[in-house]
Amino acid sequence: MPTYLVHRYDAFSAAPERGNPAGVLLEAEGLSAETTQGTAAYADPKTTRVRQA
């Protein structure tokens, strides 16, 4: 099973673990909707997938 790195960012706070959490999955090109949705559900429902334009 592949492993994906999801970066966690805290919005609206300069302190870690204090803001609104958001996950970012970089380099999501070629990943199926099922894979990206599963990754988001595991990491944080507000995870953003980034694909090259």
NUKEMAR-670137 format. One record per atom (N, C-alpha, C, O): residue in one letter; x, y, z; residue number from 0; atom name. Coordinates in nm, 2 decimals. Each point is the difference from the previous one (the first is absolute). Layout:
# NUKEMAR-670137
SITE  zado       u       v       w  voza  vexlo
SITE     A       X       Y       Z   NUM     CA
...
This chain:
# NUKEMAR-670137
SITE  zado       u       v       w  voza  vexlo
SITE     M    0.08   -0.12    0.00     0      N
SITE     M   -0.08    0.12    0.00     0     CA
SITE     M    0.09    0.12    0.00     0      C
SITE     M    0.09    0.01    0.08     0      O
SITE     P   -0.11    0.09   -0.17     1      N
SITE     P    0.08    0.12   -0.01     1     CA
SITE     P   -0.02    0.09    0.13     1      C
SITE     P   -0.11   -0.01    0.06     1      O
SITE     T    0.21    0.09   -0.04     2      N
SITE     T   -0.01    0.09    0.11     2     CA
SITE     T    0.00    0.14   -0.06     2      C
SITE     T    0.08    0.03   -0.09     2      O
SITE     Y   -0.16    0.06    0.15     3      N
SITE     Y   -0.01    0.14   -0.05     3     CA
SITE     Y    0.03    0.10    0.11     3      C
SITE     Y   -0.04   -0.03    0.12     3      O
SITE     L    0.12    0.13   -0.15     4      N
SITE     L    0.03    0.10    0.10     4     CA
SITE     L   -0.10    0.11    0.00     4      C
SITE     L   -0.01    0.07   -0.11     4      O
SITE     V   -0.06   -0.05    0.22     5      N
SITE     V   -0.10    0.11    0.01     5     CA
SITE     V    0.06    0.10    0.10     5      C
SITE     V    0.02   -0.03    0.11     5      O
SITE     H    0.00    0.15   -0.16     6      N
SITE     H    0.05    0.11    0.08     6     CA
SITE     H   -0.12    0.06    0.08     6      C
SITE     H   -0.11    0.01   -0.05     6      O
SITE     R    0.13    0.02    0.18     7      N
SITE     R   -0.10    0.06    0.08     7     CA
SITE     R    0.04    0.14    0.03     7      C
SITE     R    0.11    0.03    0.05     7      O
SITE     Y   -0.21    0.06   -0.08     8      N
SITE     Y    0.02    0.14    0.03     8     CA
SITE     Y   -0.11    0.05    0.09     8      C
SITE     Y   -0.11   -0.04   -0.01     8      O
SITE     D    0.15    0.14    0.09     9      N
SITE     D   -0.10    0.06    0.10     9     CA
SITE     D   -0.03    0.14   -0.05     9      C
SITE     D    0.09    0.09    0.00     9      O
SITE     A   -0.21   -0.07   -0.05    10      N
SITE     A   -0.04    0.14   -0.05    10     CA
SITE     A   -0.04    0.08    0.12    10      C
SITE     A   -0.05   -0.05    0.10    10      O
SITE     F    0.07    0.18   -0.11    11      N
SITE     F   -0.04    0.10    0.10    11     CA
SITE     F    0.07   -0.01    0.13    11      C
SITE     F   -0.05    0.04    0.10    11      O
SITE     S    0.17   -0.09   -0.10    12      N
SITE     S    0.08   -0.01    0.12    12     CA
SITE     S    0.15   -0.01   -0.03    12      C
SITE     S    0.04   -0.07   -0.10    12      O
SITE     A    0.04    0.14    0.18    13      N
SITE     A    0.15   -0.01   -0.02    13     CA
SITE     A    0.05   -0.12    0.08    13      C
SITE     A    0.12   -0.04   -0.02    13      O
SITE     A   -0.20   -0.01    0.11    14      N
SITE     A    0.05   -0.11    0.09    14     CA
SITE     A   -0.05   -0.14   -0.06    14      C
SITE     A   -0.11   -0.01   -0.04    14      O
SITE     P    0.20   -0.09    0.04    15      N
SITE     P   -0.04   -0.13   -0.04    15     CA
SITE     P   -0.12   -0.06    0.08    15      C
SITE     P   -0.01    0.02    0.12    15      O
SITE     E   -0.07   -0.09   -0.18    16      N
SITE     E   -0.12   -0.07    0.06    16     CA
SITE     E   -0.10    0.09    0.06    16      C
SITE     E   -0.08   -0.04    0.09    16      O
SITE     R    0.08    0.17   -0.12    17      N
SITE     R   -0.09    0.09    0.06    17     CA
SITE     R   -0.10    0.06   -0.10    17      C
SITE     R   -0.11    0.05    0.04    17      O
SITE     G    0.13   -0.06   -0.17    18      N
SITE     G   -0.09    0.06   -0.10    18     CA
SITE     G   -0.09   -0.10   -0.06    18      C
SITE     G   -0.02   -0.11    0.06    18      O
SITE     N   -0.05    0.14   -0.17    19      N
SITE     N   -0.09   -0.09   -0.07    19     CA
SITE     N    0.09   -0.09   -0.08    19      C
SITE     N    0.07    0.05   -0.09    19      O
SITE     P   -0.07   -0.18    0.11    20      N
SITE     P    0.09   -0.09   -0.07    20     CA
SITE     P   -0.05   -0.02   -0.14    20      C
SITE     P   -0.12   -0.01   -0.03    20      O
SITE     A    0.22   -0.01   -0.06    21      N
SITE     A   -0.03   -0.03   -0.14    21     CA
SITE     A    0.11   -0.09   -0.05    21      C
SITE     A    0.12    0.03    0.02    21      O
SITE     G   -0.15   -0.13   -0.09    22      N
SITE     G    0.10   -0.09   -0.06    22     CA
SITE     G    0.02    0.03   -0.14    22      C
SITE     G   -0.10    0.04   -0.07    22      O
SITE     V    0.22   -0.05    0.02    23      N
SITE     V    0.03    0.03   -0.14    23     CA
SITE     V    0.08   -0.12   -0.06    23      C
SITE     V    0.10   -0.04    0.05    23      O
SITE     L   -0.16   -0.02   -0.15    24      N
SITE     L    0.06   -0.11   -0.07    24     CA
SITE     L    0.06    0.05   -0.13    24      C
SITE     L   -0.07    0.03   -0.10    24      O
SITE     L    0.21   -0.02    0.09    25      N
SITE     L    0.06    0.05   -0.11    25     CA
SITE     L    0.02   -0.11   -0.11    25      C
SITE     L    0.00   -0.12    0.04    25      O
SITE     E    0.02    0.16   -0.16    26      N
SITE     E    0.03   -0.10   -0.11    26     CA
SITE     E   -0.11   -0.11    0.00    26      C
SITE     E    0.03   -0.11    0.00    26      O
SITE     A   -0.15    0.16   -0.01    27      N
SITE     A   -0.11   -0.10   -0.01    27     CA
SITE     A   -0.04   -0.04   -0.14    27      C
SITE     A   -0.10   -0.06   -0.02    27      O
SITE     E    0.19    0.09   -0.08    28      N
SITE     E   -0.03   -0.03   -0.14    28     CA
SITE     E   -0.01   -0.15   -0.01    28      C
SITE     E    0.08   -0.08    0.06    28      O
SITE     G   -0.18    0.03   -0.13    29      N
SITE     G   -0.01   -0.14   -0.03    29     CA
SITE     G   -0.07   -0.08    0.11    29      C
SITE     G   -0.03   -0.12   -0.02    29      O
SITE     L    0.00    0.18    0.14    30      N
SITE     L   -0.07   -0.07    0.10    30     CA
SITE     L   -0.15   -0.01   -0.02    30      C
SITE     L   -0.05    0.10   -0.05    30      O
SITE     S   -0.01   -0.21    0.07    31      N
SITE     S   -0.14   -0.01   -0.02    31     CA
SITE     S   -0.08    0.08    0.11    31      C
SITE     S    0.06    0.04    0.10    31      O
SITE     A   -0.18   -0.01   -0.14    32      N
SITE     A   -0.09    0.07    0.10    32     CA
SITE     A   -0.01   -0.08    0.13    32      C
SITE     A    0.00    0.06    0.11    32      O
SITE     E   -0.01   -0.19   -0.12    33      N
SITE     E   -0.01   -0.09    0.11    33     CA
SITE     E    0.12    0.01    0.09    33      C
SITE     E   -0.01    0.01    0.12    33      O
SITE     T    0.13    0.00   -0.18    34      N
SITE     T    0.13    0.01    0.08    34     CA
SITE     T    0.00    0.14    0.07    34      C
SITE     T    0.04    0.00    0.12    34      O
SITE     T   -0.06    0.10   -0.19    35      N
SITE     T    0.01    0.14    0.06    35     CA
SITE     T   -0.11    0.01    0.11    35      C
SITE     T    0.03    0.07    0.10    35      O
SITE     Q   -0.15   -0.12   -0.13    36      N
SITE     Q   -0.10    0.01    0.11    36     CA
SITE     Q    0.03   -0.08    0.12    36      C
SITE     Q   -0.03    0.04    0.11    36      O
SITE     G    0.09   -0.16   -0.13    37      N
SITE     G    0.04   -0.08    0.11    37     CA
SITE     G    0.11    0.07    0.08    37      C
SITE     G    0.00   -0.01    0.12    37      O
SITE     T    0.10    0.07   -0.19    38      N
SITE     T    0.11    0.07    0.07    38     CA
SITE     T   -0.06    0.12    0.08    38      C
SITE     T    0.04    0.02    0.11    38      O
SITE     A   -0.13    0.05   -0.17    39      N
SITE     A   -0.06    0.11    0.07    39     CA
SITE     A   -0.08   -0.04    0.12    39      C
SITE     A    0.01    0.06    0.11    39      O
SITE     A   -0.08   -0.17   -0.12    40      N
SITE     A   -0.08   -0.05    0.12    40     CA
SITE     A    0.09   -0.04    0.11    40      C
SITE     A   -0.03    0.01    0.12    40      O
SITE     Y    0.15   -0.07   -0.16    41      N
SITE     Y    0.10   -0.04    0.11    41     CA
SITE     Y    0.06    0.12    0.06    41      C
SITE     Y    0.02    0.00    0.12    41      O
SITE     A    0.03    0.09   -0.20    42      N
SITE     A    0.08    0.12    0.05    42     CA
SITE     A   -0.09    0.11    0.06    42      C
SITE     A    0.03    0.04    0.11    42      O
SITE     D   -0.12    0.00   -0.19    43      N
SITE     D   -0.09    0.11    0.05    43     CA
SITE     D   -0.10    0.02   -0.11    43      C
SITE     D    0.04    0.01   -0.12    43      O
SITE     P   -0.17    0.00    0.15    44      N
SITE     P   -0.10    0.02   -0.11    44     CA
SITE     P    0.02    0.12   -0.08    44      C
SITE     P   -0.05    0.01   -0.12    44      O
SITE     K    0.13    0.09    0.17    45      N
SITE     K    0.02    0.12   -0.08    45     CA
SITE     K    0.13    0.00   -0.08    45      C
SITE     K    0.05    0.10   -0.04    45      O
SITE     T    0.00   -0.22    0.01    46      N
SITE     T    0.12   -0.02   -0.08    46     CA
SITE     T   -0.02    0.05   -0.14    46      C
SITE     T   -0.10   -0.02   -0.06    46      O
SITE     T    0.20    0.09    0.01    47      N
SITE     T    0.01    0.06   -0.13    47     CA
SITE     T    0.09   -0.09   -0.09    47      C
SITE     T    0.11   -0.03    0.05    47      O
SITE     R   -0.15   -0.01   -0.16    48      N
SITE     R    0.08   -0.07   -0.10    48     CA
SITE     R    0.06    0.10   -0.10    48      C
SITE     R   -0.08    0.08   -0.06    48      O
SITE     V    0.21   -0.08    0.04    49      N
SITE     V    0.06    0.09   -0.10    49     CA
SITE     V    0.05   -0.08   -0.12    49      C
SITE     V    0.08   -0.09    0.01    49      O
SITE     R   -0.13    0.13   -0.12    50      N
SITE     R    0.04   -0.06   -0.13    50     CA
SITE     R    0.06    0.11   -0.09    50      C
SITE     R   -0.04    0.12    0.01    50      O
SITE     Q    0.14   -0.16   -0.09    51      N
SITE     Q    0.06    0.10   -0.09    51     CA
SITE     Q   -0.10    0.04   -0.10    51      C
SITE     Q   -0.07   -0.08   -0.06    51      O
SITE     A    0.08    0.21    0.03    52      N
SITE     A   -0.09    0.06   -0.10    52     CA
SITE     A    0.05   -0.02   -0.14    52      C
SITE     A   -0.06    0.04   -0.10    52      O
